[in-house]
Amino acid sequence: MKAAVIGAGWAGLAASVALREAGAKVTVFEAGHTPGGRARRVFHTDFEAPLDNGQHLLSGAYKHTLALMRRVGRNPDALLMRRPLRLASLDGRFHLSAPRLPAPLHMAAAILRARGLSWSDRLAMLRLMRELKAMSWTPPRDWTVLHLLHYQGQSDTLIRQLWEPLCLAALNTPLATASAALFARVLRDSLAGSREDSDMLLPCTDLSALWPDAAARQVTMRYGSTVRQIRPSAEGIDINQERFDAAVLAVPPTFAARLLDAPLREAGAIGLLEALKAFDYLPIATLNLRLAEPWRLPEPMMMLREEAARGHVGQWLFDRAQLAGNAKAGELAVVASVATGLADRNRLQVIEALIDQVAEQAARHPARLPAMPEVAAAELFIEKRATFAAVPGLTRPLNSTPWPTLALAGDWTDTGYPGVLEGAVRSGLQAARVLAPRAD
């Protein structure tokens, strides 16, 4: 089978690997020049090592992603720093750490020993997890995360301290509009799974090198190739007037709707076309900092407290030098989810406010951290369409289409997950399964 994959993000490359393994000759069309899509390598002259267009965290529950890495010859144990779940604020006021105990004892112990929470809040956390389990981790489809948390009696302090940062990290959607069903799914597969599932996996290399580079080497890549026309049929599919036996369309839903507008109308699949057009998107900002001197954080990933009125909108801080194993460097990444409006503000002021947020909160740490060194270089990335808005009741398309020769892939398809990397990989593998009979 001669197969095409349109888009070299994590979903498209996962599909290309699976199709190749099924015996297909795979060609990948990619408008850019780097594999990885919205989780890819970026070069910058002020930084020695490659950056990422956005900092990402994986979890031990990402079974399909970890298996795919091994399938393309990449070793997760060497490329990912695996650590037991540990959430610690840079100012030292909050700390939650899961001990190496069998599940679910590890989470119960983590909650009961958490620092910075009242006993009533700790018991409320345990109660929430118990109630979610009792409802089979499926709260009503129309509930928001805020509705769920209030219904389960979570205090404003607990919400601000823990649940809001976790929701923003997982769904990139505000509490008041985020889907409780998707949030519960994330909690089920990470916090309520095995002890290993709750582990944090922090990339020690750039995201393209993690596995997309290796996947791209196994297929024919056409970089800088924009697909402008698709004509699917029961017999095959024409892409830019070139005939293929089958194809996976692994691009954002807005672009998919543009390419498939006429074919879907002709097929009478107006419902699918409307679903593709119904997505809204939210940005994520990542500020990369190169410091003049080495500066090691107590943890490779730490939480930041927000104070929006002062421009302190970062939620997470990553010690990139520690992750890379470079003791002679000082390099940080500050992540701000739901970064709506940052692109419209003065860029220098945004950067200065985030730097001030880190320096100020580090100065409050009880371990008396050394003062944050001078910033030698700063680069702010704002991915305007980082994820879809994970709101209740959103209709997400299946991987199949009206044509047996065309499948859809992307974290926005009906994966059961929000717009995370594991969802993208799962969708790509499922799209390949949709087409697999044609590879026999």
LOLUMDREN-232754 format. One record per residue (C-alpha): residue in one letter; x, y, z; chain. Coordinates in nm, 3 decimals, always signed. Layout:
BEGIN
{logu 'a' {X Y Z} 'A'} ...
//
This chain:
BEGIN
{logu 'm' {+0.000 +0.000 +0.000} 'A'} {logu 'k' {+0.118 +0.349 -0.084} 'A'} {logu 'a' {+0.014 +0.562 +0.215} 'A'} {logu 'a' {+0.040 +0.933 +0.290} 'A'} {logu 'v' {+0.043 +1.108 +0.624} 'A'} {logu 'i' {-0.029 +1.479 +0.627} 'A'} {logu 'g' {+0.137 +1.642 +0.926} 'A'} {logu 'a' {+0.453 +1.537 +1.114} 'A'} {logu 'g' {+0.332 +1.606 +1.466} 'A'} {logu 'w' {+0.319 +1.335 +1.730} 'A'} {logu 'a' {-0.010 +1.201 +1.593} 'A'} {logu 'g' {+0.102 +1.191 +1.231} 'A'} {logu 'l' {+0.437 +1.031 +1.309} 'A'} {logu 'a' {+0.273 +0.771 +1.534} 'A'} {logu 'a' {+0.045 +0.683 +1.241} 'A'} {logu 's' {+0.341 +0.666 +1.003} 'A'} {logu 'v' {+0.526 +0.422 +1.231} 'A'} {logu 'a' {+0.223 +0.195 +1.261} 'A'} {logu 'l' {+0.149 +0.205 +0.888} 'A'} {logu 'r' {+0.509 +0.125 +0.803} 'A'} {logu 'e' {+0.502 -0.170 +1.043} 'A'} {logu 'a' {+0.184 -0.288 +0.868} 'A'} {logu 'g' {+0.375 -0.303 +0.538} 'A'} {logu 'a' {+0.285 +0.031 +0.383} 'A'} {logu 'k' {+0.523 +0.259 +0.196} 'A'} {logu 'v' {+0.472 +0.585 +0.382} 'A'} {logu 't' {+0.525 +0.944 +0.265} 'A'} {logu 'v' {+0.481 +1.222 +0.521} 'A'} {logu 'f' {+0.391 +1.575 +0.408} 'A'} {logu 'e' {+0.506 +1.843 +0.653} 'A'} {logu 'a' {+0.479 +2.217 +0.591} 'A'} {logu 'g' {+0.761 +2.290 +0.837} 'A'} {logu 'h' {+1.115 +2.158 +0.848} 'A'} {logu 't' {+1.127 +1.988 +1.190} 'A'} {logu 'p' {+0.933 +1.680 +1.305} 'A'} {logu 'g' {+0.722 +1.708 +1.618} 'A'} {logu 'g' {+0.446 +1.958 +1.538} 'A'} {logu 'r' {+0.351 +2.156 +1.849} 'A'} {logu 'a' {+0.609 +1.958 +2.051} 'A'} {logu 'r' {+0.927 +2.012 +1.851} 'A'} {logu 'r' {+1.284 +2.137 +1.863} 'A'} {logu 'v' {+1.364 +2.505 +1.806} 'A'} {logu 'f' {+1.711 +2.652 +1.755} 'A'} {logu 'h' {+1.805 +2.991 +1.898} 'A'} {logu 't' {+2.138 +3.168 +1.864} 'A'} {logu 'd' {+2.144 +3.279 +2.231} 'A'} {logu 'f' {+2.116 +2.922 +2.360} 'A'} {logu 'e' {+2.374 +2.649 +2.305} 'A'} {logu 'a' {+2.135 +2.353 +2.321} 'A'} {logu 'p' {+1.812 +2.336 +2.120} 'A'} {logu 'l' {+1.499 +2.468 +2.287} 'A'} {logu 'd' {+1.145 +2.335 +2.262} 'A'} {logu 'n' {+0.858 +2.543 +2.130} 'A'} {logu 'g' {+0.688 +2.455 +2.458} 'A'} {logu 'q' {+0.798 +2.268 +2.770} 'A'} {logu 'h' {+0.622 +1.934 +2.815} 'A'} {logu 'l' {+0.581 +1.684 +3.096} 'A'} {logu 'l' {+0.494 +1.317 +3.047} 'A'} {logu 's' {+0.365 +1.073 +3.306} 'A'} {logu 'g' {+0.418 +0.707 +3.376} 'A'} {logu 'a' {+0.061 +0.651 +3.252} 'A'} {logu 'y' {+0.167 +0.737 +2.895} 'A'} {logu 'k' {+0.194 +0.370 +2.802} 'A'} {logu 'h' {+0.145 +0.413 +2.427} 'A'} {logu 't' {+0.404 +0.692 +2.402} 'A'} {logu 'l' {+0.664 +0.494 +2.594} 'A'} {logu 'a' {+0.598 +0.182 +2.386} 'A'} {logu 'l' {+0.624 +0.383 +2.063} 'A'} {logu 'm' {+0.960 +0.524 +2.170} 'A'} {logu 'r' {+1.091 +0.171 +2.211} 'A'} {logu 'r' {+0.945 +0.066 +1.875} 'A'} {logu 'v' {+1.154 +0.330 +1.696} 'A'} {logu 'g' {+1.468 +0.243 +1.890} 'A'} {logu 'r' {+1.461 +0.513 +2.157} 'A'} {logu 'n' {+1.516 +0.428 +2.523} 'A'} {logu 'p' {+1.275 +0.609 +2.757} 'A'} {logu 'd' {+1.491 +0.523 +3.058} 'A'} {logu 'a' {+1.784 +0.716 +2.907} 'A'} {logu 'l' {+1.588 +1.007 +2.760} 'A'} {logu 'l' {+1.336 +1.076 +3.036} 'A'} {logu 'm' {+1.407 +1.159 +3.400} 'A'} {logu 'r' {+1.160 +0.943 +3.594} 'A'} {logu 'r' {+1.070 +1.072 +3.938} 'A'} {logu 'p' {+0.795 +0.982 +4.184} 'A'} {logu 'l' {+0.513 +1.237 +4.186} 'A'} {logu 'r' {+0.645 +1.545 +4.361} 'A'} {logu 'l' {+0.475 +1.884 +4.355} 'A'} {logu 'a' {+0.667 +2.157 +4.533} 'A'} {logu 's' {+0.621 +2.532 +4.519} 'A'} {logu 'l' {+0.929 +2.746 +4.463} 'A'} {logu 'd' {+0.845 +2.957 +4.768} 'A'} {logu 'g' {+0.843 +2.643 +4.986} 'A'} {logu 'r' {+0.486 +2.687 +5.110} 'A'} {logu 'f' {+0.348 +2.372 +4.946} 'A'} {logu 'h' {+0.488 +2.023 +4.904} 'A'} {logu 'l' {+0.327 +1.694 +4.806} 'A'} {logu 's' {+0.539 +1.387 +4.743} 'A'} {logu 'a' {+0.436 +1.027 +4.674} 'A'} {logu 'p' {+0.651 +0.769 +4.858} 'A'} {logu 'r' {+0.748 +0.441 +4.695} 'A'} {logu 'l' {+0.455 +0.243 +4.834} 'A'} {logu 'p' {+0.209 +0.019 +4.648} 'A'} {logu 'a' {-0.096 +0.191 +4.501} 'A'} {logu 'p' {-0.321 +0.334 +4.634} 'A'} {logu 'l' {-0.121 +0.371 +4.956} 'A'} {logu 'h' {+0.134 +0.595 +4.780} 'A'} {logu 'm' {-0.129 +0.861 +4.703} 'A'} {logu 'a' {-0.296 +0.836 +5.043} 'A'} {logu 'a' {+0.041 +0.887 +5.211} 'A'} {logu 'a' {+0.128 +1.174 +4.977} 'A'} {logu 'i' {-0.197 +1.353 +5.059} 'A'} {logu 'l' {-0.183 +1.295 +5.434} 'A'} {logu 'r' {+0.182 +1.410 +5.454} 'A'} {logu 'a' {+0.136 +1.713 +5.225} 'A'} {logu 'r' {+0.285 +2.037 +5.357} 'A'} {logu 'g' {+0.093 +2.362 +5.329} 'A'} {logu 'l' {-0.258 +2.212 +5.353} 'A'} {logu 's' {-0.490 +2.198 +5.651} 'A'} {logu 'w' {-0.612 +1.861 +5.773} 'A'} {logu 's' {-0.959 +1.944 +5.643} 'A'} {logu 'd' {-0.813 +2.005 +5.296} 'A'} {logu 'r' {-0.618 +1.679 +5.303} 'A'} {logu 'l' {-0.931 +1.487 +5.396} 'A'} {logu 'a' {-1.123 +1.673 +5.124} 'A'} {logu 'm' {-0.867 +1.556 +4.867} 'A'} {logu 'l' {-0.908 +1.196 +4.978} 'A'} {logu 'r' {-1.284 +1.235 +4.967} 'A'} {logu 'l' {-1.275 +1.371 +4.612} 'A'} {logu 'm' {-1.067 +1.078 +4.489} 'A'} {logu 'r' {-1.298 +0.832 +4.664} 'A'} {logu 'e' {-1.612 +0.992 +4.519} 'A'} {logu 'l' {-1.468 +1.000 +4.168} 'A'} {logu 'k' {-1.386 +0.632 +4.196} 'A'} {logu 'a' {-1.742 +0.564 +4.317} 'A'} {logu 'm' {-1.880 +0.729 +4.003} 'A'} {logu 's' {-1.638 +0.524 +3.788} 'A'} {logu 'w' {-1.439 +0.839 +3.712} 'A'} {logu 't' {-1.721 +0.970 +3.491} 'A'} {logu 'p' {-1.880 +1.286 +3.631} 'A'} {logu 'p' {-2.175 +1.427 +3.436} 'A'} {logu 'r' {-2.070 +1.528 +3.086} 'A'} {logu 'd' {-2.189 +1.887 +3.127} 'A'} {logu 'w' {-1.999 +1.955 +3.451} 'A'} {logu 't' {-1.703 +2.187 +3.462} 'A'} {logu 'v' {-1.403 +2.120 +3.684} 'A'} {logu 'l' {-1.505 +2.410 +3.909} 'A'} {logu 'h' {-1.854 +2.259 +3.943} 'A'} {logu 'l' {-1.704 +1.923 +4.038} 'A'} {logu 'l' {-1.466 +2.073 +4.295} 'A'} {logu 'h' {-1.736 +2.282 +4.461} 'A'} {logu 'y' {-1.977 +1.988 +4.460} 'A'} {logu 'q' {-1.713 +1.780 +4.639} 'A'} {logu 'g' {-1.648 +2.050 +4.899} 'A'} {logu 'q' {-1.295 +2.147 +4.796} 'A'} {logu 's' {-1.192 +2.474 +4.965} 'A'} {logu 'd' {-1.084 +2.781 +4.773} 'A'} {logu 't' {-0.735 +2.742 +4.922} 'A'} {logu 'l' {-0.708 +2.381 +4.805} 'A'} {logu 'i' {-0.839 +2.470 +4.462} 'A'} {logu 'r' {-0.591 +2.754 +4.423} 'A'} {logu 'q' {-0.302 +2.556 +4.571} 'A'} {logu 'l' {-0.343 +2.227 +4.386} 'A'} {logu 'w' {-0.642 +2.163 +4.163} 'A'} {logu 'e' {-0.617 +2.477 +3.951} 'A'} {logu 'p' {-0.247 +2.427 +3.860} 'A'} {logu 'l' {-0.315 +2.060 +3.777} 'A'} {logu 'c' {-0.616 +2.148 +3.564} 'A'} {logu 'l' {-0.428 +2.415 +3.373} 'A'} {logu 'a' {-0.133 +2.179 +3.317} 'A'} {logu 'a' {-0.350 +1.891 +3.195} 'A'} {logu 'l' {-0.631 +2.067 +3.007} 'A'} {logu 'n' {-0.494 +2.418 +2.938} 'A'} {logu 't' {-0.847 +2.540 +3.008} 'A'} {logu 'p' {-0.972 +2.755 +3.299} 'A'} {logu 'l' {-1.146 +2.577 +3.586} 'A'} {logu 'a' {-1.477 +2.752 +3.518} 'A'} {logu 't' {-1.497 +2.617 +3.162} 'A'} {logu 'a' {-1.285 +2.298 +3.172} 'A'} {logu 's' {-1.448 +1.958 +3.129} 'A'} {logu 'a' {-1.478 +1.766 +3.456} 'A'} {logu 'a' {-1.500 +1.440 +3.261} 'A'} {logu 'l' {-1.161 +1.495 +3.094} 'A'} {logu 'f' {-1.002 +1.609 +3.420} 'A'} {logu 'a' {-1.133 +1.298 +3.596} 'A'} {logu 'r' {-0.983 +1.081 +3.322} 'A'} {logu 'v' {-0.642 +1.239 +3.378} 'A'} {logu 'l' {-0.668 +1.189 +3.754} 'A'} {logu 'r' {-0.778 +0.829 +3.708} 'A'} {logu 'd' {-0.487 +0.732 +3.483} 'A'} {logu 's' {-0.219 +0.917 +3.677} 'A'} {logu 'l' {-0.300 +0.970 +4.044} 'A'} {logu 'a' {-0.532 +0.670 +4.085} 'A'} {logu 'g' {-0.338 +0.416 +3.880} 'A'} {logu 's' {-0.034 +0.215 +3.979} 'A'} {logu 'r' {+0.251 +0.387 +4.160} 'A'} {logu 'e' {+0.451 +0.390 +3.836} 'A'} {logu 'd' {+0.162 +0.558 +3.653} 'A'} {logu 's' {+0.188 +0.858 +3.884} 'A'} {logu 'd' {+0.559 +0.904 +3.811} 'A'} {logu 'm' {+0.666 +1.225 +3.639} 'A'} {logu 'l' {+0.871 +1.181 +3.321} 'A'} {logu 'l' {+1.078 +1.488 +3.236} 'A'} {logu 'p' {+1.249 +1.504 +2.893} 'A'} {logu 'c' {+1.628 +1.526 +2.915} 'A'} {logu 't' {+1.660 +1.611 +2.545} 'A'} {logu 'd' {+1.467 +1.825 +2.301} 'A'} {logu 'l' {+1.123 +1.697 +2.206} 'A'} {logu 's' {+1.207 +1.617 +1.845} 'A'} {logu 'a' {+1.504 +1.406 +1.955} 'A'} {logu 'l' {+1.286 +1.221 +2.203} 'A'} {logu 'w' {+1.143 +1.004 +1.923} 'A'} {logu 'p' {+1.004 +1.210 +1.626} 'A'} {logu 'd' {+1.351 +1.229 +1.462} 'A'} {logu 'a' {+1.381 +0.849 +1.474} 'A'} {logu 'a' {+1.029 +0.799 +1.338} 'A'} {logu 'a' {+1.094 +1.042 +1.054} 'A'} {logu 'r' {+1.403 +0.847 +0.948} 'A'} {logu 'q' {+1.190 +0.539 +0.887} 'A'} {logu 'v' {+0.966 +0.698 +0.622} 'A'} {logu 't' {+0.989 +0.933 +0.327} 'A'} {logu 'm' {+0.966 +1.288 +0.458} 'A'} {logu 'r' {+0.865 +1.582 +0.240} 'A'} {logu 'y' {+0.953 +1.884 +0.449} 'A'} {logu 'g' {+0.833 +2.227 +0.336} 'A'} {logu 's' {+0.547 +2.060 +0.151} 'A'} {logu 't' {+0.207 +2.216 +0.211} 'A'} {logu 'v' {-0.096 +2.009 +0.113} 'A'} {logu 'r' {-0.351 +2.226 -0.063} 'A'} {logu 'q' {-0.586 +1.971 -0.214} 'A'} {logu 'i' {-0.732 +1.638 -0.105} 'A'} {logu 'r' {-0.976 +1.430 -0.310} 'A'} {logu 'p' {-1.072 +1.110 -0.125} 'A'} {logu 's' {-1.271 +0.825 -0.276} 'A'} {logu 'a' {-1.343 +0.460 -0.202} 'A'} {logu 'e' {-1.059 +0.353 -0.435} 'A'} {logu 'g' {-0.783 +0.591 -0.325} 'A'} {logu 'i' {-0.700 +0.949 -0.243} 'A'} {logu 'd' {-0.543 +1.228 -0.449} 'A'} {logu 'i' {-0.313 +1.463 -0.256} 'A'} {logu 'n' {-0.188 +1.763 -0.450} 'A'} {logu 'q' {-0.288 +1.561 -0.761} 'A'} {logu 'e' {-0.073 +1.262 -0.657} 'A'} {logu 'r' {-0.253 +0.930 -0.607} 'A'} {logu 'f' {-0.218 +0.729 -0.284} 'A'} {logu 'd' {-0.400 +0.417 -0.171} 'A'} {logu 'a' {-0.478 +0.566 +0.171} 'A'} {logu 'a' {-0.393 +0.864 +0.388} 'A'} {logu 'v' {-0.400 +0.995 +0.744} 'A'} {logu 'l' {-0.488 +1.360 +0.788} 'A'} {logu 'a' {-0.305 +1.467 +1.105} 'A'} {logu 'v' {-0.343 +1.845 +1.112} 'A'} {logu 'p' {-0.539 +2.078 +1.344} 'A'} {logu 'p' {-0.917 +2.055 +1.291} 'A'} {logu 't' {-0.938 +2.404 +1.139} 'A'} {logu 'f' {-0.700 +2.301 +0.859} 'A'} {logu 'a' {-0.872 +1.967 +0.824} 'A'} {logu 'a' {-1.204 +2.145 +0.775} 'A'} {logu 'r' {-1.050 +2.368 +0.509} 'A'} {logu 'l' {-0.907 +2.075 +0.314} 'A'} {logu 'l' {-1.218 +1.859 +0.345} 'A'} {logu 'd' {-1.486 +2.124 +0.306} 'A'} {logu 'a' {-1.592 +2.033 -0.051} 'A'} {logu 'p' {-1.545 +1.654 -0.017} 'A'} {logu 'l' {-1.747 +1.640 +0.306} 'A'} {logu 'r' {-2.026 +1.848 +0.157} 'A'} {logu 'e' {-2.037 +1.621 -0.145} 'A'} {logu 'a' {-2.051 +1.317 +0.084} 'A'} {logu 'g' {-2.330 +1.471 +0.291} 'A'} {logu 'a' {-2.115 +1.455 +0.606} 'A'} {logu 'i' {-2.211 +1.801 +0.728} 'A'} {logu 'g' {-2.202 +1.687 +1.091} 'A'} {logu 'l' {-1.833 +1.600 +1.068} 'A'} {logu 'l' {-1.756 +1.928 +0.893} 'A'} {logu 'e' {-1.936 +2.124 +1.166} 'A'} {logu 'a' {-1.750 +1.929 +1.436} 'A'} {logu 'l' {-1.416 +2.018 +1.276} 'A'} {logu 'k' {-1.513 +2.384 +1.276} 'A'} {logu 'a' {-1.643 +2.389 +1.634} 'A'} {logu 'f' {-1.307 +2.385 +1.815} 'A'} {logu 'd' {-1.175 +2.684 +2.002} 'A'} {logu 'y' {-0.808 +2.710 +2.097} 'A'} {logu 'l' {-0.604 +2.840 +2.389} 'A'} {logu 'p' {-0.238 +2.950 +2.403} 'A'} {logu 'i' {+0.056 +2.839 +2.616} 'A'} {logu 'a' {+0.356 +3.064 +2.674} 'A'} {logu 't' {+0.706 +2.937 +2.754} 'A'} {logu 'l' {+0.983 +3.171 +2.863} 'A'} {logu 'n' {+1.333 +3.025 +2.823} 'A'} {logu 'l' {+1.606 +3.186 +3.032} 'A'} {logu 'r' {+1.983 +3.147 +3.010} 'A'} {logu 'l' {+2.146 +3.261 +3.331} 'A'} {logu 'a' {+2.491 +3.416 +3.362} 'A'} {logu 'e' {+2.588 +3.155 +3.623} 'A'} {logu 'p' {+2.476 +2.804 +3.723} 'A'} {logu 'w' {+2.171 +2.801 +3.951} 'A'} {logu 'r' {+2.028 +2.468 +4.060} 'A'} {logu 'l' {+1.669 +2.442 +4.183} 'A'} {logu 'p' {+1.571 +2.201 +4.462} 'A'} {logu 'e' {+1.359 +2.009 +4.209} 'A'} {logu 'p' {+1.382 +1.990 +3.828} 'A'} {logu 'm' {+1.016 +2.100 +3.812} 'A'} {logu 'm' {+0.856 +2.339 +4.059} 'A'} {logu 'm' {+0.526 +2.518 +4.101} 'A'} {logu 'l' {+0.488 +2.895 +4.088} 'A'} {logu 'r' {+0.222 +3.105 +4.258} 'A'} {logu 'e' {+0.025 +3.330 +4.027} 'A'} {logu 'e' {-0.051 +3.696 +4.084} 'A'} {logu 'a' {-0.204 +3.812 +3.756} 'A'} {logu 'a' {-0.225 +4.180 +3.857} 'A'} {logu 'r' {+0.156 +4.190 +3.868} 'A'} {logu 'g' {+0.206 +3.986 +3.553} 'A'} {logu 'h' {+0.313 +3.684 +3.759} 'A'} {logu 'v' {+0.125 +3.437 +3.538} 'A'} {logu 'g' {+0.369 +3.143 +3.530} 'A'} {logu 'q' {+0.252 +2.818 +3.688} 'A'} {logu 'w' {+0.553 +2.589 +3.643} 'A'} {logu 'l' {+0.929 +2.630 +3.644} 'A'} {logu 'f' {+1.169 +2.377 +3.488} 'A'} {logu 'd' {+1.541 +2.355 +3.556} 'A'} {logu 'r' {+1.654 +2.272 +3.202} 'A'} {logu 'a' {+2.022 +2.256 +3.294} 'A'} {logu 'q' {+1.948 +1.999 +3.566} 'A'} {logu 'l' {+1.742 +1.793 +3.321} 'A'} {logu 'a' {+2.023 +1.801 +3.067} 'A'} {logu 'g' {+2.276 +1.700 +3.332} 'A'} {logu 'n' {+2.480 +2.016 +3.279} 'A'} {logu 'a' {+2.607 +2.135 +3.617} 'A'} {logu 'k' {+2.801 +2.423 +3.458} 'A'} {logu 'a' {+2.494 +2.595 +3.309} 'A'} {logu 'g' {+2.196 +2.784 +3.438} 'A'} {logu 'e' {+1.890 +2.750 +3.220} 'A'} {logu 'l' {+1.522 +2.771 +3.309} 'A'} {logu 'a' {+1.184 +2.746 +3.140} 'A'} {logu 'v' {+0.875 +2.920 +3.281} 'A'} {logu 'v' {+0.539 +2.790 +3.157} 'A'} {logu 'a' {+0.215 +2.986 +3.157} 'A'} {logu 's' {-0.092 +2.792 +3.047} 'A'} {logu 'v' {-0.406 +2.968 +2.920} 'A'} {logu 'a' {-0.178 +3.256 +2.822} 'A'} {logu 't' {-0.464 +3.453 +2.670} 'A'} {logu 'g' {-0.367 +3.812 +2.603} 'A'} {logu 'l' {+0.007 +3.775 +2.654} 'A'} {logu 'a' {+0.073 +3.810 +2.282} 'A'} {logu 'd' {-0.099 +4.151 +2.289} 'A'} {logu 'r' {+0.111 +4.285 +2.576} 'A'} {logu 'n' {+0.452 +4.447 +2.564} 'A'} {logu 'r' {+0.688 +4.153 +2.515} 'A'} {logu 'l' {+0.969 +4.297 +2.729} 'A'} {logu 'q' {+0.730 +4.370 +3.015} 'A'} {logu 'v' {+0.592 +4.014 +3.002} 'A'} {logu 'i' {+0.945 +3.873 +3.022} 'A'} {logu 'e' {+1.048 +4.104 +3.306} 'A'} {logu 'a' {+0.737 +4.017 +3.508} 'A'} {logu 'l' {+0.798 +3.643 +3.474} 'A'} {logu 'i' {+1.164 +3.682 +3.571} 'A'} {logu 'd' {+1.055 +3.885 +3.874} 'A'} {logu 'q' {+0.805 +3.611 +3.968} 'A'} {logu 'v' {+1.079 +3.347 +3.972} 'A'} {logu 'a' {+1.336 +3.559 +4.157} 'A'} {logu 'e' {+1.088 +3.677 +4.420} 'A'} {logu 'q' {+0.949 +3.333 +4.500} 'A'} {logu 'a' {+1.293 +3.170 +4.505} 'A'} {logu 'a' {+1.399 +3.427 +4.764} 'A'} {logu 'r' {+1.120 +3.303 +4.993} 'A'} {logu 'h' {+1.227 +2.938 +4.985} 'A'} {logu 'p' {+1.307 +2.817 +5.339} 'A'} {logu 'a' {+1.629 +2.650 +5.219} 'A'} {logu 'r' {+1.767 +2.998 +5.151} 'A'} {logu 'l' {+1.846 +2.948 +4.785} 'A'} {logu 'p' {+2.121 +3.164 +4.638} 'A'} {logu 'a' {+1.989 +3.474 +4.467} 'A'} {logu 'm' {+1.886 +3.415 +4.110} 'A'} {logu 'p' {+2.178 +3.506 +3.880} 'A'} {logu 'e' {+2.151 +3.771 +3.614} 'A'} {logu 'v' {+1.962 +3.671 +3.302} 'A'} {logu 'a' {+2.196 +3.655 +3.003} 'A'} {logu 'a' {+1.933 +3.567 +2.741} 'A'} {logu 'a' {+1.557 +3.531 +2.728} 'A'} {logu 'e' {+1.329 +3.396 +2.459} 'A'} {logu 'l' {+0.950 +3.392 +2.489} 'A'} {logu 'f' {+0.750 +3.145 +2.280} 'A'} {logu 'i' {+0.373 +3.182 +2.262} 'A'} {logu 'e' {+0.199 +2.890 +2.092} 'A'} {logu 'k' {-0.130 +3.064 +2.013} 'A'} {logu 'r' {-0.314 +2.740 +1.931} 'A'} {logu 'a' {-0.136 +2.513 +2.175} 'A'} {logu 't' {-0.443 +2.303 +2.259} 'A'} {logu 'f' {-0.813 +2.294 +2.195} 'A'} {logu 'a' {-1.034 +2.436 +2.469} 'A'} {logu 'a' {-1.133 +2.125 +2.666} 'A'} {logu 'v' {-1.488 +2.231 +2.748} 'A'} {logu 'p' {-1.784 +2.012 +2.850} 'A'} {logu 'g' {-1.995 +1.858 +2.578} 'A'} {logu 'l' {-1.745 +1.912 +2.297} 'A'} {logu 't' {-1.810 +1.675 +2.007} 'A'} {logu 'r' {-1.476 +1.528 +1.900} 'A'} {logu 'p' {-1.457 +1.336 +1.571} 'A'} {logu 'l' {-1.369 +0.969 +1.546} 'A'} {logu 'n' {-1.065 +0.862 +1.347} 'A'} {logu 's' {-1.278 +0.722 +1.064} 'A'} {logu 't' {-1.428 +0.929 +0.783} 'A'} {logu 'p' {-1.690 +0.864 +0.512} 'A'} {logu 'w' {-1.410 +0.717 +0.299} 'A'} {logu 'p' {-1.228 +0.392 +0.385} 'A'} {logu 't' {-0.912 +0.543 +0.239} 'A'} {logu 'l' {-0.890 +0.841 +0.476} 'A'} {logu 'a' {-0.847 +0.856 +0.855} 'A'} {logu 'l' {-0.813 +1.150 +1.093} 'A'} {logu 'a' {-0.549 +1.183 +1.366} 'A'} {logu 'g' {-0.473 +1.443 +1.630} 'A'} {logu 'd' {-0.509 +1.500 +2.002} 'A'} {logu 'w' {-0.844 +1.665 +1.916} 'A'} {logu 't' {-1.001 +1.339 +1.797} 'A'} {logu 'd' {-1.209 +1.134 +2.039} 'A'} {logu 't' {-0.922 +0.994 +2.247} 'A'} {logu 'g' {-1.085 +1.035 +2.587} 'A'} {logu 'y' {-0.795 +1.261 +2.685} 'A'} {logu 'p' {-0.750 +1.638 +2.668} 'A'} {logu 'g' {-0.496 +1.781 +2.423} 'A'} {logu 'v' {-0.193 +1.598 +2.562} 'A'} {logu 'l' {+0.093 +1.409 +2.397} 'A'} {logu 'e' {-0.040 +1.065 +2.491} 'A'} {logu 'g' {-0.371 +1.151 +2.327} 'A'} {logu 'a' {-0.192 +1.251 +2.007} 'A'} {logu 'v' {+0.004 +0.924 +1.997} 'A'} {logu 'r' {-0.306 +0.715 +2.065} 'A'} {logu 's' {-0.500 +0.890 +1.790} 'A'} {logu 'g' {-0.221 +0.829 +1.538} 'A'} {logu 'l' {-0.207 +0.460 +1.623} 'A'} {logu 'q' {-0.586 +0.431 +1.598} 'A'} {logu 'a' {-0.590 +0.611 +1.262} 'A'} {logu 'a' {-0.340 +0.354 +1.132} 'A'} {logu 'r' {-0.566 +0.075 +1.255} 'A'} {logu 'v' {-0.856 +0.228 +1.062} 'A'} {logu 'l' {-0.649 +0.192 +0.743} 'A'} {logu 'a' {-0.464 -0.127 +0.840} 'A'} {logu 'p' {-0.680 -0.368 +0.633} 'A'} {logu 'r' {-0.566 -0.185 +0.320} 'A'} {logu 'a' {-0.201 -0.255 +0.412} 'A'} {logu 'd' {-0.247 -0.633 +0.400} 'A'} 
//
